[in-house]
Amino acid sequence: MGIEKIAAVCLAAGQGKRMQSNVQKQYLLIEDKPVLYYALKAFQNSPVDEVVLVVGAGEEEYCAKEIVERYGFTKVKAVVAGGKERYHSVFCGLTALEKADYVLIHDGARPFLTLEIIERCIAGAKEYRACVAGMPVKDTIKLADDDCNIESTPERSKVWQIQTPQAFSYDLIKEAYTILIKQEEEGISTSIPVTDDAMVVEYFLNQKVHLVYGSYENIKITTPEDMLVASAFLKK
């Protein structure tokens, strides 16, 4: 068996509507660097061999020049346009890959990706074919009904907040997304709101997904408050 190729799809096509800014969240500056820079730097300094960067339509040239070339991210082999929803963008990224054995899918709005998290995800993908980074929740979680009444209280020790990267055998995740996109094109409703990649392999391929530890600092930049937290993490 030859050397296994590890790839990453980095998503930076989000609109960031909750950020209350004219600048999309992945381009906002934390300590003089765009949010997206930090995730790409982590992949650049990791065992990942190739990165596909998925950006908003029309932003390909800007990202290639102002981020990839400017900061010397030589592992970024392609900058491609995403789609309407996150899962469309993931499929665009997977399709742009030049064949891989394993792939990590990461939200570019999570700047505090570390080498340790990447390595845990790679190891998890190799052992289980599908794994996601996450952390046990610190708070008690309540499930609510449609009238905002508490319906149930899950056991806290079994509840995790899910992060990215989410890592998979490339053939597995590509097959699952291909089924999803094909069904959508044929007008077949999936009945699931796809909010992460693990859901796709769970739903379409009945694949178990293993949990590996991410970090409580591996936050997603979503609201203005997150920028203050991110700045504090960097200064620390």
DAQUINOR-V512724 format. One line per field, one symbol per residue. ss: DSSP state (2 for helix, 1 for strand, 0 for the rest). Layout:
BEGIN
ss=???
END
This chain:
BEGIN
ss=00000111111100002220000022201100112222222222000001111110000222222222200000011111100002222222222200000111111000000022222222222222011111110000001100000111000222011111111112222222222222222000000000002222222220000111100000000002222222222220
END
